[in-house]
């Protein structure tokens, strides 16, 4: 085959993109409109599939997505959870490259799709990252906003030093064959650590990951009490999800590593005493307008030590 024909065929495959958005109770019409516009400007073959995970809100609004060129809105009739919904989307996609995007995202500029196209094919997985609005939110959302700004907004250069520990599923581009072989772990049905498990699977199977500075803005900020409860839900996985019996996976989570050190040096009882004594005070700080991430870490560690003690006695 002539080398020019081979180049054209390869280029055509690279410019065939399935954009996959799992959605629940969120109006994502603006996100889809912006993505469709950028795909059209880039002159690529694309599809956008929004899979609704049994929502009770914004159904009529999101059904309008199917009227956009290349777009489909599909409704599930029971709640599958984020992992299974994402895996279903990968199975529905018809193009060789998948761009997974959470529904509560916003496109920051006109070059988001083009940046991915410029890097497509350079790694099995390409992760664009996330950012947060510089506008200070309402007081009851300060904890989630501050956590996002300080813990999640990390430059690609830094993430690339330890790519498997930094996996973010908020938005990433992946080859379809890789996603089908290494799907999201469906035993993780609620909040927390699906990224950790996916990153471990990629490392185990030598799937290459490249981080680029191509963030989407995370809009869906939970209130501080909701985010705190979700964080405790994620912490409980150390005890109740068999996956974290694998020490390699558990050690990739800083909170779990600290817990093991506390056990090693027999500090659990002291940590539990501090947690019980100052629990109300810590909650007041975390749900206030100046939350401390140090207190947030201490709160989660104290909760996990207490829960571990209770369950070990059962």
C-alpha positions in Angstrom: 0.0 0.0 0.0 1.3 3.5 -0.8 2.7 5.3 2.2 0.5 8.3 1.6 -2.6 6.0 1.7 -1.5 4.5 5.0 -1.0 7.9 6.5 -4.4 9.1 5.4 -6.1 5.9 6.8 -4.2 6.3 10.1 -5.1 10.0 10.3 -8.8 9.2 9.7 -8.8 6.7 12.6 -7.2 9.3 14.9 -9.9 11.8 14.1 -12.8 9.5 15.0 -13.9 10.2 18.6 -16.6 9.0 20.9 -17.4 11.5 23.7 -19.0 9.6 26.6 -20.8 11.4 29.4 -22.3 9.6 32.4 -25.0 11.8 33.9 -27.3 11.8 36.9 -29.5 14.7 38.0 -27.4 17.3 36.2 -28.2 19.6 33.2 -25.3 19.1 30.8 -26.7 20.7 27.7 -24.2 23.6 27.8 -21.3 21.1 28.1 -22.5 19.0 25.1 -23.2 22.1 23.0 -19.6 23.4 23.5 -18.1 20.0 22.7 -20.2 19.6 19.5 -19.1 23.1 18.4 -15.4 22.3 18.9 -15.7 18.9 17.2 -17.3 20.6 14.2 -14.6 23.2 14.1 -11.9 20.5 14.2 -13.7 18.7 11.3 -13.5 15.3 13.0 -15.9 12.4 12.9 -17.5 12.2 16.3 -20.4 11.1 18.5 -21.6 12.3 21.9 -23.5 9.8 24.1 -25.0 10.9 27.3 -26.1 8.0 29.5 -28.6 9.0 32.2 -28.2 6.9 35.4 -31.9 6.9 36.4 -32.2 10.6 37.1 -35.2 12.4 38.7 -34.0 15.8 37.7 -33.4 17.6 34.3 -34.7 14.8 32.2 -36.7 17.0 29.9 -33.8 19.4 29.5 -31.3 16.7 28.8 -33.6 14.9 26.3 -33.0 17.9 24.0 -29.4 16.7 23.6 -30.6 14.1 21.0 -31.5 16.9 18.7 -27.9 18.0 18.3 -25.9 16.6 15.4 -24.0 13.4 16.3 -25.6 13.3 19.8 -27.6 10.7 21.7 -29.3 10.8 25.1 -30.0 7.4 26.6 -31.9 6.7 29.8 -31.4 3.8 32.2 -34.4 2.6 34.1 -32.5 1.7 37.3 -29.5 3.2 39.1 -26.3 1.4 38.0 -23.7 3.7 39.6 -20.9 5.6 38.0 -18.6 2.6 37.3 -21.1 0.4 35.5 -22.5 3.4 33.6 -19.1 4.3 32.3 -18.4 0.7 31.3 -21.8 0.6 29.5 -20.8 3.8 27.6 -17.6 2.3 26.5 -19.5 -0.7 25.1 -21.9 1.6 23.2 -19.2 3.7 21.6 -18.5 3.1 17.9 -15.2 4.9 17.4 -11.6 3.8 18.4 -10.9 6.7 20.8 -13.1 7.5 23.8 -13.2 10.8 25.7 -14.8 10.2 29.1 -16.2 13.3 30.7 -18.1 13.8 33.9 -21.4 15.6 33.5 -20.6 18.5 35.9 -17.8 19.9 33.8 -17.5 23.1 31.8 -15.2 23.8 28.8 -12.9 26.7 29.6 -12.0 27.8 26.1 -12.3 27.0 22.4 -9.3 24.6 22.2 -10.1 21.8 24.5 -10.8 19.2 21.8 -7.9 20.4 19.7 -5.4 19.9 22.5 -6.5 16.3 22.8 -6.2 15.8 19.0 -2.7 17.2 19.1 -1.7 14.5 21.6 -3.9 11.6 20.5 -1.8 8.4 19.9 1.1 9.5 22.1 -0.1 7.3 25.0 -2.8 4.7 25.7 -4.5 7.1 28.2 -4.3 10.9 28.1 -5.6 12.8 31.1 -6.4 16.5 30.8 -7.0 17.3 34.5 -9.4 19.7 36.1 -9.7 23.1 37.5 -12.0 25.2 39.7 -13.5 28.6 39.3 -11.5 31.4 41.0 -14.7 32.8 42.3 -15.1 32.0 46.0 -18.3 29.9 46.4 -21.0 30.1 49.1 -19.8 29.3 52.6 -21.4 25.9 52.7 -19.3 24.7 49.7 -16.0 26.0 50.9 -14.6 22.6 51.9 -15.1 21.0 48.5 -13.8 24.1 46.7 -10.7 24.4 48.9 -10.0 20.7 48.6 -10.3 20.8 44.8 -8.0 23.9 44.5 -5.3 22.6 46.8 -5.4 18.8 46.3 -6.7 18.2 42.7 -5.4 21.1 40.6 -1.9 19.7 39.9 0.2 20.5 36.9 0.6 17.8 34.3 4.4 18.0 34.7 4.1 17.0 38.4 1.5 14.3 37.7 3.6 12.7 35.1 6.3 11.9 37.7 4.0 9.3 39.3 1.3 8.7 36.6 -0.4 5.7 38.1 -0.9 7.4 41.5 -2.5 10.4 40.0 -5.1 8.9 37.8 -8.2 11.1 37.4 -11.4 9.9 35.8 -13.1 13.3 35.8 -12.1 13.5 32.1 -9.6 11.4 30.1 -9.1 10.1 26.6 -8.4 6.4 26.1 -8.2 3.9 23.3 -11.5 1.9 23.2 -9.7 -1.5 23.2 -7.8 -0.5 26.4 -11.0 0.6 28.1 -12.8 -2.6 27.2 -9.9 -4.8 28.5 -9.5 -2.7 31.7 -13.0 -1.4 32.7 -14.0 0.4 35.9 -14.3 -1.8 38.9 -18.1 -2.3 39.3 -17.9 -3.4 42.9 -17.2 0.3 43.7 -20.8 1.4 43.5 -20.6 4.6 45.6 -18.2 7.5 46.1 -14.5 7.1 46.2 -11.3 5.5 44.9 -12.5 4.3 41.5 -9.5 6.3 40.2 -7.2 4.5 42.5 -8.3 1.1 41.3 -8.2 2.1 37.7 -4.7 3.5 38.0 -3.5 0.3 39.7 -4.9 -1.8 36.8 -3.2 0.4 34.3 0.2 0.1 36.1 -0.2 -3.7 36.4 -0.8 -4.1 32.7 1.7 -1.4 31.6 -0.9 0.9 30.1 0.9 4.1 29.3 -0.6 7.4 30.8 0.2 10.9 29.7 -1.0 14.0 31.6 -1.5 17.2 29.7 -2.6 20.6 30.8 -6.0 20.6 29.3 -8.4 21.0 32.3 -12.1 21.2 32.4 -13.7 23.2 35.1 -15.4 21.2 37.8 -18.8 22.9 38.6 -20.6 20.4 40.7 -19.5 21.4 44.2 -21.1 19.4 47.0 -22.0 21.2 50.2 -19.5 20.7 53.0 -21.6 18.2 55.0 -22.3 16.2 51.9 -18.6 16.2 50.9 -17.6 15.2 54.4 -19.9 12.3 54.4 -18.8 11.2 50.9 -15.2 11.4 52.1 -16.0 9.1 55.1 -17.7 6.7 52.7 -14.5 6.6 50.6 -12.5 6.0 53.8 -14.7 3.0 54.8 -13.6 1.2 51.6 -10.3 0.4 53.3 -12.3 -1.9 55.6 -15.2 -3.1 53.6 -14.0 -3.5 50.0 -11.9 -6.6 49.5 -10.0 -4.9 46.7 -8.1 -2.9 49.4 -6.8 -6.2 51.0 -4.3 -5.8 48.1 -1.6 -3.8 49.9 -0.3 -2.3 46.7 -3.6 -0.7 46.0 -4.1 0.4 49.6 -0.7 1.9 49.8 -1.5 4.2 46.8 -3.9 6.1 49.1 -2.2 8.4 51.5 -4.9 8.1 54.2 -4.6 4.3 54.2 -0.8 4.5 54.4 -1.0 6.8 57.4 -3.5 4.4 59.1 -1.0 1.6 58.7 1.8 3.7 60.3 -0.6 4.5 63.2 -1.1 0.8 63.7 2.6 0.1 63.5 3.4 2.6 66.2 0.3 1.8 68.2 -1.1 5.3 67.9 -4.7 4.3 67.2 -6.0 4.8 70.7 -4.6 8.3 71.0 -6.0 9.2 67.6 -9.4 7.9 68.6 -9.4 9.9 71.8 -8.6 13.1 69.9 -11.3 12.3 67.4 -14.0 11.7 70.0 -12.9 14.7 72.1 -12.8 17.2 69.3 -15.2 15.7 66.8 -17.9 18.5 67.1 -15.2 21.2 67.0 -13.7 19.7 63.9 -17.1 19.4 62.2 -17.8 23.1 62.9 -14.5 24.1 61.3 -15.0 21.8 58.2 -18.6 23.1 57.6 -17.7 26.7 58.2 -16.3 29.4 55.8 -12.6 28.7 56.6 -12.2 25.0 56.6 -8.7 23.5 57.4 -7.5 20.6 55.2 -5.3 19.5 58.0 -8.3 19.1 60.2 -10.1 17.4 57.3 -7.3 14.8 57.2 -7.3 14.3 61.0 -11.0 13.9 61.0 -10.9 11.2 58.4 -8.0 9.4 60.1 -9.8 9.5 63.5 -13.0 8.2 62.0 -11.2 5.3 60.2 -9.3 4.4 63.4 -12.5 4.3 65.4 -14.4 2.3 62.8 -11.5 -0.1 62.5 -11.5 -0.7 66.3 -15.3 -1.2 66.4 -15.2 -3.7 63.5 -12.2 -5.6 64.8 -14.2 -6.3 68.0 -17.3 -7.4 66.1 
